[in-house]
Amino acid sequence: MSIEFLIDGKAVTAEPGQTVMDAAKAHGIHIPGLCGEPRISKTTSCFVCVVRDKKTGKFLPSCSARPAPGQEIEVNHPDVLAMRRTALNLLLSEHNGDCEAPCTLACPAHAAVEEYVRAAAHGDFAKALGIIKERIPLPMTIGRVCPRFCEKQCRRNVDGEPVAINEFKRLSADMCYDSYMEELPPASGKRAAIVGGGPAGLSAAYYLRRLGIESTIFEMMPKAGGMTRYGIPEYRMPKALLDRELAHWDKIGVKFEYNRKLGETLTLDELRRAFDAVIVAVGCWQASGMRCEGEELAVSGIGFLRNVIENDCRADNPGRVLVVGGGNTAMDCVRTSVRLGASEVTCIYRRSEAEMPAEKLEIREAREEGVKFQFLTAPVKLERRDGQLVLTCQKMVLGEPDASGRRKPVPEPGSDFEIAADTVIAAIGQKTIPPSDIPVTRHGTVAVGTDGVTVAGNIYAAGDCVSGAATVVEAVASGRRAALAAARDLLGQPMPEEVPVNVTRGKWQDLSRDELVVLRSDLSEAPRQKLSYLPLAERKTTFKEVCATMTPEQIAAEGRRCIECSCSDKHDCKLRKFAAEAGCKVDAYPGVKQPPVYDVRHPEIIQDRGKCIKCGVCVKICKEVVNRSLLSLQKRGFKSCVSTAFGTAFPDSCRECGECINACPTGALDWRKKR
């Protein structure tokens, strides 16, 4: 006879012998659980499936508790959810495994790096491009100008150079971009206005269209691209390639209105009345000064670059050039000056080379092209004297760290000296000019809410006008977040977690080589593939692209260097899924985690004890389903672990079974080759 009872006030029935979890599942009620497996006897080890008997107040494991007639079970009461979160946080406190590889975590857009590297390495560049475009809508551009946050955290740094991750984006896009077309949903009837056609605005428009929201980009310049067009030199980002990339926005139906500047030919009220949402992505177009007497005699870095770009790489020879600044814009200015025929180019920076924010690759290439560097030097006064510019400088020494974490430069008394030049370029920094009717922070950037993009009502902001001058990849990540926030408010779609629960074993600096090579049995020991550069003499006299895209053969070789160090079970891991649902934090209960102990003696199976939550499912599956007893829980207390008898290797016959692997909720047991 069926048993009638209540789950969260809903009348349900259970057949004799069914558990509360069985009955809930039969009625479409979700109760999470890690140790439940219908083919084995109950373990009740994880307590994640906890529910509460309303009448008695007792908490029960629903995977084993049998319902009673008239019983009232609470599944989603706040107290039950809190107990469930506690159980999951306790499991996470011991669990030691990376959901995502550090390259993905380091990428501001959180692109699935390992996945697109693997696809491209196997020659499937179309698949790789599809994976990239999920998070990076400008792969041709970012594949050329990204500062490679991902490569700086690549675990191959532990024994050499990182995988050339950027080149996978670049080649995949170069080969497949023109034929690529994503599936687009029908238009929802909602429309958005985007102010600014730079990386953030383009990204917002792209993801809005993928969510069914039509958009129009209002751009103050004659063409779209923002600083990728008007601030990055041709030798780094050919504008013909940028045009080819931006043609995709026309293909997916994004509209553009050029020469429309907010505050001049466009108002925020006008856009709010005509559109359902407005995203402000105006960028950083105002240069910062040198903060010294006579700074008005200097040319701004972004103004200098823009002038050269708008004149198709033609400009007067700047003669002797001094560039003040240490960022990537400064490197663009010195290298552009070399190509314009400057007789001498010197970069002046107030800190040491170690503190220089420019990419090391840019500094190295500038040196190769003949640029001189003068570190620990700050400008004091700029004046025109006898037909030339004279910059008075002073020597600096490094003091205590400032707010940026870098050691603050302090003037050295009596160290003033002069440098003569024909052109002085101030590449100190950039800032935004926010719309007058939008709230701003004390730093002059647009003020946004806790989601990082919402200004007020149906107005959002993205990119450099929120963060200050940043990178292209950071801008596209911000644009995507703004699109998701607009879709949340217009379509009722919840914003997804950017990076679900992750347990980081440590940066590459904290790991030994032996801990890494076991993750991939066919890891290549070859050195990093080298880029093919233009001959130096040609580089210094032309604005042609500095280096060629890697070949498919190079990419295949480079892909074999990737350790593939994310969790092999990250897409199916129940612990990750339920912990994310419960809002768990990996550091809720700090303590010493289980050390990663890899057993890779079997040619196809890996056991990673750091990920094991000791649920016992694998032990019972092997004994009760496979009818073997290869595994058992051994030792006691914190050192308890699952192992074979006498610690022997898994027998070769296990390759034909895999039942324990299929049942493992965390990937502590898995196939060595990622599938």
C-alpha positions as CSV (number, residue, x, y, z in Angstrom):
1,M,0.0,0.0,0.0
2,S,1.3,3.5,-0.9
3,I,2.5,5.8,1.8
4,E,1.1,9.3,1.7
5,F,3.1,12.2,3.2
6,L,4.1,15.8,2.5
7,I,7.3,17.3,1.0
8,D,7.4,21.0,1.5
9,G,3.7,21.1,1.8
10,K,3.1,19.1,-1.4
11,A,1.2,15.8,-1.1
12,V,3.2,12.9,-2.4
13,T,3.2,9.1,-2.2
14,A,5.9,6.5,-1.8
15,E,5.8,2.8,-2.5
16,P,6.9,0.4,0.2
17,G,10.7,0.2,0.5
18,Q,11.2,3.6,-1.2
19,T,13.3,6.3,0.5
20,V,12.3,9.9,0.9
21,M,14.8,10.7,-1.9
22,D,13.2,8.0,-4.2
23,A,9.8,9.5,-3.6
24,A,11.0,13.0,-4.1
25,K,12.6,12.1,-7.4
26,A,9.5,10.3,-8.6
27,H,7.5,13.6,-8.0
28,G,10.1,15.9,-9.7
29,I,11.5,17.2,-6.4
30,H,15.3,17.7,-6.5
31,I,17.3,16.6,-3.5
32,P,21.1,16.6,-4.1
33,G,23.3,13.7,-3.0
34,L,26.8,12.5,-3.5
35,C,26.9,9.0,-2.0
36,G,23.5,7.6,-3.3
37,E,23.8,5.0,-6.0
38,P,20.7,2.8,-6.7
39,R,22.7,-0.3,-7.4
40,I,24.4,-0.5,-4.0
41,S,23.4,-0.6,-0.3
42,K,23.1,2.7,1.4
43,T,26.3,4.5,2.7
44,T,24.8,7.7,4.1
45,S,28.3,9.1,4.3
46,C,28.0,12.6,2.8
47,F,24.8,14.0,4.5
48,V,24.3,16.3,1.5
49,C,20.9,14.9,0.9
50,V,19.7,16.1,4.3
51,V,16.0,16.8,4.9
52,R,14.1,17.6,8.1
53,D,11.1,16.0,9.8
54,K,8.9,19.0,10.5
55,K,7.1,17.5,13.5
56,T,10.2,16.1,15.3
57,G,12.7,18.7,14.1
58,K,15.2,15.9,13.3
59,F,17.5,16.1,10.3
60,L,17.5,12.9,8.2
61,P,19.6,11.6,5.3
62,S,16.9,11.3,2.6
63,C,18.9,8.6,0.7
64,S,18.2,6.1,3.5
65,A,15.2,7.5,5.5
66,R,11.9,5.8,4.8
67,P,8.8,8.0,4.9
68,A,6.0,7.4,7.3
69,P,2.2,8.1,6.7
70,G,1.4,11.7,7.4
71,Q,5.0,12.7,7.8
72,E,5.9,16.3,6.8
73,I,9.4,16.5,5.2
74,E,11.1,19.8,4.6
75,V,13.6,19.9,1.7
76,N,14.1,23.6,1.0
77,H,13.6,25.2,4.4
78,P,16.4,27.7,5.1
79,D,17.6,25.6,8.1
80,V,17.8,22.5,5.8
81,L,19.7,24.5,3.1
82,A,22.1,25.8,5.8
83,M,22.7,22.3,7.1
84,R,23.3,21.1,3.5
85,R,25.7,24.0,2.9
86,T,27.6,23.0,6.1
87,A,28.0,19.4,4.9
88,L,29.3,20.6,1.5
89,N,31.7,23.1,3.0
90,L,33.1,20.4,5.3
91,L,33.7,18.2,2.3
92,L,35.3,21.1,0.4
93,S,37.6,21.8,3.4
94,E,39.4,18.5,2.8
95,H,38.9,18.2,-0.9
96,N,42.0,19.1,-2.9
97,G,41.5,19.4,-6.6
98,D,41.4,22.1,-9.3
99,C,38.0,22.4,-11.1
100,E,39.7,24.6,-13.7
101,A,43.2,25.0,-14.8
102,P,45.1,28.1,-13.6
103,C,45.2,29.4,-17.2
104,T,41.4,29.6,-17.3
105,L,41.3,31.2,-13.8
106,A,43.9,33.8,-14.8
107,C,42.0,34.8,-18.0
108,P,39.8,37.8,-17.3
109,A,37.2,36.4,-19.7
110,H,37.5,32.9,-18.1
111,A,37.8,31.3,-21.5
112,A,37.9,27.5,-21.5
113,V,41.7,27.5,-22.4
114,E,42.4,23.8,-22.0
115,E,39.5,22.9,-24.2
116,Y,40.3,25.1,-27.1
117,V,44.0,24.3,-26.9
118,R,43.1,20.6,-27.1
119,A,40.7,21.1,-30.1
120,A,43.2,23.2,-32.1
121,A,46.1,20.8,-31.3
122,H,44.0,18.0,-32.8
123,G,43.5,20.1,-35.9
124,D,39.8,21.0,-35.2
125,F,40.2,24.8,-35.5
126,A,36.5,25.4,-36.1
127,K,35.7,23.7,-32.8
128,A,38.4,25.6,-31.1
129,L,37.0,28.9,-32.5
130,G,33.6,28.0,-31.2
131,I,34.9,27.4,-27.7
132,I,36.9,30.6,-27.8
133,K,33.9,32.7,-29.0
134,E,31.9,31.6,-25.9
135,R,34.0,34.1,-23.9
136,I,36.2,36.0,-26.4
137,P,34.3,37.6,-29.3
138,L,37.4,39.3,-30.8
139,P,39.8,36.3,-31.1
140,M,41.8,37.8,-34.1
141,T,42.5,40.9,-32.1
142,I,43.1,39.4,-28.7
143,G,45.2,36.6,-30.3
144,R,47.6,39.4,-31.3
145,V,47.5,42.0,-28.5
146,C,46.6,40.1,-25.3
147,P,49.1,40.4,-22.5
148,R,48.7,36.7,-21.9
149,F,47.4,36.5,-18.4
150,C,46.9,32.8,-19.0
151,E,50.4,32.1,-20.0
152,K,51.8,33.7,-16.9
153,Q,50.0,31.1,-14.8
154,C,50.6,28.1,-17.1
155,R,52.0,25.2,-15.1
156,R,54.6,24.5,-17.8
157,N,56.4,27.5,-16.2
158,V,57.6,25.1,-13.6
159,D,60.0,23.4,-16.0
160,G,60.5,25.9,-18.7
161,E,58.4,28.2,-20.9
162,P,54.5,28.3,-20.8
163,V,52.4,26.9,-23.6
164,A,51.9,29.5,-26.4
165,I,48.2,29.8,-25.6
166,N,47.6,33.1,-27.4
167,E,48.7,31.5,-30.7
168,F,45.9,28.9,-30.5
169,K,43.4,31.8,-30.5
170,R,45.2,33.5,-33.3
171,L,45.5,30.6,-35.7
172,S,42.0,29.3,-35.0
173,A,40.5,32.7,-35.8
174,D,42.7,33.3,-38.8
175,M,41.8,30.0,-40.4
176,C,38.0,29.8,-39.6
177,Y,36.7,33.2,-38.8
178,D,35.1,34.1,-42.1
179,S,33.1,30.8,-42.2
180,Y,32.1,30.8,-38.6
181,M,28.5,31.5,-37.6
182,E,27.0,30.7,-34.3
183,E,23.4,29.7,-33.8
184,L,21.3,32.7,-32.9
185,P,18.0,32.7,-31.1
186,P,15.0,34.6,-32.5
187,A,14.7,38.2,-31.5
188,S,13.0,38.7,-28.2
189,G,11.6,42.1,-29.1
190,K,13.9,43.9,-26.6
191,R,16.4,46.4,-27.9
192,A,19.6,47.9,-26.3
193,A,21.7,50.9,-27.1
194,I,25.4,50.7,-26.6
195,V,27.5,53.9,-26.4
196,G,30.9,53.1,-27.6
197,G,32.2,50.8,-30.3
198,G,35.3,49.6,-28.6
199,P,36.0,46.1,-27.3
200,A,33.6,46.4,-24.4
201,G,30.7,47.8,-26.5
202,L,31.3,45.3,-29.3
203,S,31.4,42.5,-26.7
204,A,28.1,43.7,-25.1
205,A,26.4,43.8,-28.5
206,Y,27.7,40.4,-29.5
207,Y,26.4,38.6,-26.3
208,L,23.2,40.5,-26.3
209,R,22.5,39.2,-29.8
210,R,23.3,35.7,-28.7
211,L,20.7,36.2,-26.0
212,G,18.1,37.4,-28.4
213,I,18.4,41.2,-27.7
214,E,18.9,43.4,-30.7
215,S,21.4,46.3,-30.3
216,T,22.6,49.5,-31.9
217,I,26.1,50.8,-31.3
218,F,26.6,54.5,-31.2
219,E,30.2,55.3,-32.0
220,M,31.8,58.8,-31.9
221,M,34.5,57.9,-34.4
222,P,34.1,57.2,-38.2
223,K,34.8,53.5,-37.6
224,A,34.3,51.0,-34.8
225,G,37.1,49.4,-32.8
226,G,37.9,52.0,-30.2
227,M,41.5,51.8,-29.0
228,T,42.0,48.5,-31.0
229,R,41.7,50.7,-34.1
230,Y,42.9,54.1,-33.0
231,G,45.4,53.2,-30.3
232,I,47.2,50.0,-31.2
233,P,49.8,50.4,-34.0
234,E,49.4,48.6,-37.4
235,Y,52.5,46.4,-36.8
236,R,50.7,44.8,-33.9
237,M,47.1,44.9,-35.1
238,P,46.6,45.3,-38.9
239,K,43.5,47.3,-39.5
240,A,42.5,45.1,-42.5
241,L,42.3,42.2,-40.1
242,L,40.2,44.3,-37.6
243,D,37.8,45.2,-40.4
244,R,37.5,41.5,-41.3
245,E,36.8,40.7,-37.7
246,L,34.2,43.4,-37.2
247,A,32.3,42.4,-40.3
248,H,30.9,39.6,-38.2
249,W,28.8,42.1,-36.2
250,D,27.0,43.2,-39.4
251,K,26.5,39.5,-40.2
252,I,24.6,38.9,-36.9
253,G,22.5,42.0,-37.3
254,V,24.2,44.5,-35.0
255,K,23.5,48.1,-36.2
256,F,26.0,50.9,-36.1
257,E,25.6,54.7,-36.0
258,Y,28.9,56.5,-36.5
259,N,30.0,60.1,-35.5
260,R,27.5,60.0,-32.6
261,K,29.1,61.3,-29.5
262,L,27.4,61.3,-26.1
263,G,26.9,64.9,-24.9
264,E,27.2,66.4,-28.4
265,T,25.1,64.5,-31.0
266,L,23.6,62.1,-28.6
267,T,21.9,62.3,-25.2
268,L,21.4,59.6,-22.5
269,D,17.7,60.6,-22.2
270,E,17.2,60.1,-25.9
271,L,18.6,56.6,-25.7
272,R,16.6,55.7,-22.5
273,R,13.4,56.7,-24.2
274,A,14.1,54.8,-27.4
275,F,15.6,51.5,-26.0
276,D,14.9,49.0,-23.3
277,A,18.5,49.2,-22.0
278,V,21.5,51.4,-22.4
279,I,25.1,50.2,-22.0
280,V,27.7,52.9,-21.6
281,A,31.1,51.8,-22.9
282,V,32.9,55.0,-23.7
283,G,36.4,54.0,-22.9
284,C,39.4,56.1,-21.8
285,W,40.2,58.7,-24.4
286,Q,41.7,61.4,-22.2
287,A,45.5,61.3,-21.8
288,S,47.1,61.9,-18.4
289,G,49.7,64.6,-18.1
290,M,53.3,64.3,-16.9
291,R,52.4,66.5,-13.9
292,C,55.4,68.8,-14.4
293,E,56.0,72.3,-15.5
294,G,55.7,72.7,-19.3
295,E,53.8,69.4,-19.9
296,E,51.6,71.1,-22.5
297,L,54.7,71.1,-24.9
298,A,54.5,67.2,-24.9
299,V,52.4,65.2,-27.3
300,S,50.1,62.7,-25.6
301,G,50.8,59.0,-26.3
302,I,47.3,58.2,-27.5
303,G,47.2,61.4,-29.6
304,F,50.5,60.5,-31.2
305,L,49.4,57.0,-32.0
306,R,46.0,58.0,-33.3
307,N,47.5,60.6,-35.6
308,V,49.8,58.0,-37.2
309,I,47.0,55.5,-37.6
310,E,44.5,58.0,-39.1
311,N,47.1,59.0,-41.6
312,D,47.7,55.4,-42.7
313,C,51.1,55.1,-40.9
314,R,52.4,58.3,-42.5
315,A,53.7,61.1,-40.3
316,D,56.7,63.4,-40.1
317,N,60.0,62.1,-38.9
318,P,59.9,62.9,-35.1
319,G,63.7,63.3,-34.9
320,R,65.1,62.7,-31.4
321,V,62.3,61.2,-29.3
322,L,61.8,61.0,-25.6
323,V,58.8,58.9,-24.4
324,V,57.9,59.3,-20.7
325,G,56.1,56.3,-19.3
326,G,56.5,52.5,-18.8
327,G,53.3,50.9,-20.0
328,N,52.3,49.2,-23.3
329,T,51.3,52.6,-24.7
330,A,54.8,53.8,-24.1
331,M,56.2,50.8,-25.9
332,D,53.8,51.4,-28.8
333,C,55.0,55.0,-29.0
334,V,58.8,54.2,-29.0
335,R,58.4,51.5,-31.6
336,T,56.2,53.6,-33.8
337,S,58.8,56.4,-33.6
338,V,61.5,54.0,-34.8
339,R,59.3,53.1,-37.8
340,L,58.8,56.8,-38.6
341,G,62.6,57.2,-38.9
342,A,63.5,58.8,-35.6
343,S,67.2,59.4,-35.2
344,E,67.2,58.3,-31.5
345,V,64.4,57.0,-29.3
346,T,64.7,56.9,-25.5
347,C,62.1,55.7,-23.0
348,I,62.2,57.4,-19.5
349,Y,60.6,55.6,-16.6
350,R,60.6,56.6,-12.9
351,R,60.9,53.1,-11.5
352,S,63.2,50.2,-12.4
353,E,62.7,47.8,-15.2
354,A,61.4,45.2,-12.8
355,E,58.4,47.5,-11.9
356,M,57.7,48.4,-15.5
357,P,54.1,47.5,-16.3
358,A,54.7,47.0,-20.0
359,E,54.8,43.4,-21.3
360,K,58.3,41.9,-21.2
361,L,57.9,40.8,-24.8
362,E,57.2,44.4,-25.8
363,I,60.2,45.7,-23.9
364,R,62.5,43.0,-25.5
365,E,61.2,43.8,-29.0
366,A,61.7,47.5,-28.5
367,R,65.3,46.9,-27.4
368,E,65.9,44.8,-30.5
369,E,64.7,47.7,-32.6
370,G,67.2,50.1,-31.0
371,V,65.2,51.8,-28.3
372,K,67.2,53.0,-25.3
373,F,65.8,52.9,-21.7
374,Q,66.6,55.2,-18.9
375,F,65.1,53.9,-15.6
376,L,64.7,55.6,-12.2
377,T,64.3,58.9,-14.0
378,A,61.4,61.3,-13.6
379,P,60.5,64.5,-15.5
380,V,60.7,67.8,-13.6
381,K,60.3,70.5,-16.3
382,L,59.8,70.7,-20.1
383,E,60.8,73.8,-22.0
384,R,61.5,75.0,-25.5
385,R,65.0,76.4,-25.8
386,D,67.0,77.4,-29.0
387,G,64.5,75.6,-31.3
388,Q,64.5,72.3,-29.4
389,L,62.8,70.8,-26.4
390,V,64.7,70.3,-23.2
391,L,63.4,68.0,-20.5
392,T,64.8,68.5,-17.0
393,C,64.9,65.1,-15.2
394,Q,65.9,63.9,-11.8
395,K,67.2,60.6,-10.6
396,M,65.0,58.4,-8.4
397,V,65.5,55.7,-5.8
398,L,63.0,53.1,-4.8
399,G,61.4,53.6,-1.4
400,E,58.5,51.7,0.4
401,P,55.7,50.1,-1.7
402,D,52.8,52.3,-2.6
403,A,49.1,51.5,-3.0
404,S,49.9,49.6,-6.2
405,G,52.3,47.3,-4.4
406,R,55.3,48.6,-6.3
407,R,58.1,50.4,-4.5
408,K,57.5,54.1,-4.6
409,P,60.1,56.2,-6.4
410,V,61.7,58.9,-4.3
411,P,63.8,61.8,-5.7
412,E,67.5,61.7,-5.2
413,P,68.6,65.2,-4.0
414,G,70.8,67.2,-6.3
415,S,70.5,64.7,-9.2
416,D,68.8,67.0,-11.8
417,F,70.0,66.7,-15.4
418,E,68.8,67.7,-18.9
419,I,68.0,65.8,-22.1
420,A,67.4,67.5,-25.4
421,A,64.9,66.2,-27.9
422,D,62.8,67.1,-30.9
423,T,59.7,65.3,-29.7
424,V,58.5,64.5,-26.2
425,I,55.7,62.0,-25.9
426,A,53.8,61.7,-22.6
427,A,52.5,58.1,-22.3
428,I,51.7,58.2,-18.6
429,G,48.2,56.9,-18.7
430,Q,44.6,57.5,-19.8
431,K,41.3,58.3,-18.1
432,T,37.6,58.3,-19.0
433,I,35.4,61.3,-19.6
434,P,32.1,60.0,-18.1
435,P,28.7,61.4,-19.2
436,S,27.7,64.3,-17.0
437,D,24.4,62.7,-15.9
438,I,25.9,59.4,-14.7
439,P,27.3,58.9,-11.1
440,V,31.1,58.6,-10.9
441,T,33.6,57.4,-8.3
442,R,36.2,59.5,-6.6
443,H,38.6,58.2,-9.3
444,G,36.4,59.6,-12.1
445,T,35.2,56.3,-13.4
446,V,31.5,55.3,-13.7
447,A,30.0,54.2,-10.5
448,V,28.3,50.7,-10.7
449,G,26.6,48.3,-8.3
450,T,27.8,45.1,-6.7
451,D,27.4,43.2,-10.0
452,G,30.1,45.5,-11.5
453,V,28.0,46.8,-14.4
454,T,24.6,48.2,-13.3
455,V,24.5,52.0,-12.9
456,A,20.8,52.6,-12.2
457,G,17.5,51.3,-13.6
458,N,18.1,50.2,-17.2
459,I,21.5,51.8,-17.5
460,Y,24.7,49.7,-17.4
461,A,28.4,50.4,-17.9
462,A,31.3,48.3,-19.1
463,G,35.0,48.5,-20.0
464,D,37.6,51.1,-19.3
465,C,35.0,53.7,-18.2
466,V,34.3,51.4,-15.2
467,S,37.8,49.9,-14.5
468,G,40.1,52.6,-15.8
469,A,42.4,51.9,-18.7
470,A,42.8,48.2,-19.0
471,T,43.4,45.5,-21.6
472,V,41.2,44.4,-24.5
473,V,40.5,41.0,-22.9
474,E,39.4,42.7,-19.7
475,A,37.1,45.0,-21.7
476,V,35.4,42.2,-23.6
477,A,34.9,40.3,-20.3
478,S,33.2,43.4,-18.8
479,G,31.1,43.8,-22.0
480,R,29.8,40.3,-21.6
481,R,28.9,40.9,-18.0
482,A,26.9,44.0,-18.9
483,A,25.0,42.0,-21.6
484,L,24.2,39.3,-19.0
485,A,23.0,41.9,-16.6
486,A,20.7,43.5,-19.2
487,A,19.4,40.0,-20.1
488,R,18.8,39.3,-16.4
489,D,16.6,42.4,-16.1
490,L,14.9,42.4,-19.6
491,L,14.4,38.6,-20.0
492,G,14.5,37.3,-16.5
493,Q,17.6,35.2,-17.2
494,P,19.8,34.7,-14.1
495,M,23.4,35.7,-14.4
496,P,25.6,32.6,-14.4
497,E,28.5,32.0,-12.1
498,E,31.6,33.2,-13.8
499,V,33.9,30.6,-12.1
500,P,32.0,28.0,-10.1
501,V,33.5,26.4,-7.0
502,N,37.2,25.8,-7.5
503,V,39.9,24.4,-5.1
504,T,43.2,25.8,-6.3
505,R,46.2,23.5,-5.4
506,G,48.5,26.3,-6.0
507,K,50.1,28.4,-8.7
508,W,52.8,26.8,-10.8
509,Q,55.5,28.3,-8.5
510,D,54.2,26.1,-5.6
511,L,54.4,22.8,-7.5
512,S,57.1,20.3,-8.5
513,R,57.5,18.9,-11.9
514,D,56.8,15.4,-10.6
515,E,53.3,16.6,-9.5
516,L,52.5,17.7,-13.0
517,V,53.8,15.1,-15.5
518,V,51.6,12.4,-14.0
519,L,48.5,14.2,-15.3
520,R,49.3,13.5,-18.9
521,S,51.1,10.3,-19.9
522,D,52.2,11.6,-23.4
523,L,53.4,15.1,-22.3
524,S,55.9,16.5,-24.8
525,E,59.3,17.6,-23.5
526,A,59.9,19.8,-26.6
527,P,60.7,23.5,-26.1
528,R,58.1,26.1,-26.8
529,Q,57.6,26.8,-30.5
530,K,59.3,29.9,-31.8
531,L,57.5,32.8,-33.6
532,S,58.6,33.8,-37.0
533,Y,59.6,37.5,-37.0
534,L,60.2,39.9,-39.9
535,P,64.0,40.5,-40.3
536,L,65.0,43.3,-37.9
537,A,66.0,45.7,-40.7
538,E,62.5,45.4,-42.2
539,R,60.8,45.6,-38.8
540,K,62.4,49.0,-38.1
541,T,61.3,50.6,-41.4
542,T,57.8,49.2,-42.0
543,F,54.4,48.9,-40.3
544,K,53.9,45.3,-41.5
545,E,52.8,42.8,-38.8
546,V,55.9,42.0,-36.7
547,C,55.5,38.2,-36.6
548,A,53.6,35.6,-38.5
549,T,50.9,33.3,-37.1
550,M,52.1,29.9,-36.0
551,T,51.5,27.0,-38.5
552,P,49.1,24.2,-37.8
553,E,52.1,21.9,-37.4
554,Q,53.6,24.2,-34.8
555,I,50.2,24.4,-32.9
556,A,50.0,20.6,-32.9
557,A,53.5,20.4,-31.4
558,E,52.7,23.1,-28.9
559,G,49.4,21.4,-27.9
560,R,51.4,18.3,-26.9
561,R,53.2,20.5,-24.3
562,C,49.9,21.3,-22.5
563,I,49.6,19.4,-19.2
564,E,45.8,19.5,-19.3
565,C,45.8,20.1,-15.6
566,S,42.1,20.9,-15.0
567,C,39.9,18.3,-13.3
568,S,38.9,15.6,-15.8
569,D,35.5,15.4,-14.2
570,K,34.8,19.1,-14.0
571,H,31.8,19.0,-16.3
572,D,30.1,16.1,-14.3
573,C,31.4,16.6,-10.8
574,K,28.5,16.4,-8.4
575,L,30.5,18.1,-5.6
576,R,31.2,21.1,-7.8
577,K,27.6,21.2,-9.0
578,F,25.9,21.0,-5.6
579,A,28.4,23.3,-3.9
580,A,27.8,26.0,-6.5
581,E,24.0,25.6,-6.1
582,A,24.4,25.9,-2.3
583,G,26.7,29.0,-2.6
584,C,29.6,27.2,-0.8
585,K,33.0,28.7,-0.3
586,V,36.1,26.6,-0.6
587,D,37.7,28.4,2.4
588,A,34.6,28.4,4.7
589,Y,36.5,25.9,7.0
590,P,40.2,26.5,6.5
591,G,42.6,23.7,7.4
592,V,45.2,21.4,6.0
593,K,43.9,19.7,2.8
594,Q,44.7,16.2,1.8
595,P,47.9,16.2,-0.3
596,P,47.4,15.2,-3.9
597,V,48.6,11.6,-4.2
598,Y,48.5,10.3,-7.8
599,D,48.4,6.6,-8.6
600,V,49.2,6.3,-12.3
601,R,50.6,2.8,-12.4
602,H,47.7,1.7,-14.5
603,P,48.2,2.8,-18.1
604,E,44.6,4.1,-18.4
605,I,43.4,4.9,-14.9
606,I,44.4,7.6,-12.5
607,Q,43.5,7.8,-8.8
608,D,43.8,11.2,-7.2
609,R,43.3,10.8,-3.4
610,G,43.3,14.6,-2.9
611,K,39.9,14.7,-4.6
612,C,38.4,11.7,-2.7
613,I,35.6,12.6,-0.2
614,K,35.5,9.0,1.2
615,C,31.9,8.4,0.2
616,G,32.7,4.7,-0.2
617,V,30.7,4.4,-3.4
618,C,33.6,2.9,-5.4
619,V,34.2,0.3,-2.7
620,K,30.6,-0.9,-2.8
621,I,30.3,-0.7,-6.6
622,C,33.3,-3.0,-7.0
623,K,32.1,-5.4,-4.3
624,E,28.3,-5.4,-4.9
625,V,28.0,-4.7,-8.6
626,V,31.2,-6.0,-10.2
627,N,31.5,-8.8,-7.6
628,R,35.1,-8.1,-6.9
629,S,36.7,-6.6,-3.8
630,L,39.6,-4.6,-5.2
631,L,39.0,-1.5,-3.1
632,S,38.5,-0.7,0.6
633,L,38.6,2.1,3.0
634,Q,41.9,2.0,4.8
635,K,43.5,3.7,7.9
636,R,41.5,5.8,10.3
637,G,40.8,9.4,11.0
638,F,42.1,12.2,8.8
639,K,44.5,9.8,7.0
640,S,41.7,7.5,5.9
641,C,41.8,6.7,2.2
642,V,40.5,4.3,-0.5
643,S,43.1,1.9,-1.8
644,T,43.7,-1.6,-3.1
645,A,44.9,-4.4,-0.9
646,F,48.5,-3.9,0.1
647,G,48.6,-0.7,-2.1
648,T,49.0,-2.6,-5.3
649,A,48.2,-1.2,-8.7
650,F,44.8,-1.5,-10.3
651,P,44.8,-4.8,-12.3
652,D,45.0,-4.5,-16.1
653,S,41.5,-5.9,-16.3
654,C,40.0,-2.7,-14.8
655,R,40.4,-1.1,-18.2
656,E,37.4,-3.2,-19.4
657,C,35.2,-2.2,-16.5
658,G,35.3,1.4,-15.2
659,E,32.3,1.1,-13.0
660,C,34.0,2.7,-10.1
661,I,35.0,5.6,-12.4
662,N,31.5,6.1,-13.6
663,A,30.1,6.2,-10.0
664,C,32.8,8.5,-8.5
665,P,31.1,11.8,-7.7
666,T,34.3,13.9,-7.8
667,G,36.8,12.5,-10.3
668,A,39.0,10.9,-7.7
669,L,39.0,7.9,-10.0
670,D,39.1,8.7,-13.7
671,W,40.5,7.7,-17.1
672,R,43.9,9.2,-17.6
673,K,43.2,10.3,-21.1
674,K,40.6,13.1,-21.1
675,R,37.6,12.2,-23.2
